[in-house]
């Protein structure tokens, strides 16, 4: 299955981790507004 996650704040990070835990074969596209990803927003 394919997923799109917008934002790399805590929620985005946890969403990706949960998806990968439950569906290791998932295709995930992660988008962030700025040039760098920030775990703490």
Helices and strands as residue ranges (DSSP letters): E 2-6, H 10-22, E 27-31
